Amino acid sequence: MITAKPEEARKAKIRAITLDILFQKVKVTFEPFNFNHLKIGVAEHLDEGGGKQENRGLYSGSYASEAKLTNSDTEILMEVFWDLVVEKVFTIGSDADNPAYPNFRLHSSVRKKDRKDVA
């Protein structure tokens, strides 16, 4: 039996959570139209949902009390994010007023698809 390496399993888990968030299959604190909001949402659902309690409030700023990803999980999420851009699951820019990264939206080719249609 072939088993995935821990890093590959972690990336698969983060990808699945990311897609569930984007297709609104799970509830998150912030709408995921911004990479920082997506990162918080992934942290909320990673490791038994709600993010690791010790990862809350580690940093100052506007999201200080929100769930946080570890540095390695953030790097994985960044890879997943750009993989999904390349795969045309979503595109950079949420609207005409926010046309650049870190804003994004579902690509027009997948808007009407169901989550199960996007692996």
C-alpha positions, 0 to 999 in steps of 0.5 A: 500500500502506498501512503502519502507523505505527511506534507502531501497529506497536509497539502491535500487537507488544506486544499480540501478545506480551501475548496469547501470555503470557496464553494461555501460548504463550511461557515467561516468568519470572513467572506473569502474574497481576500487571501488574508480572509481565506487564511483565517477561514482555513485556520478555523477549520484545520486541526479539528475546526476552530484552529489551534487555540494557541495560534489565536492572538499571536500577532497584533493587527486587525486580525489579532484575535482570529485563528492563525496558521503556522508558518508552514501551513501558510506556505502550503496555503500559498501553494494551494492558492496559486495552484488553484489560480493556474487551474482556473478555479479562481482568478485574481481580483474580486471586482473592478474596484479590487482588481489585484492580489490579495483579492480573488473570486471564483473563475467564471468557468467554475461558478456554476459547478458544484464543489464535487466537480472540482477536485 
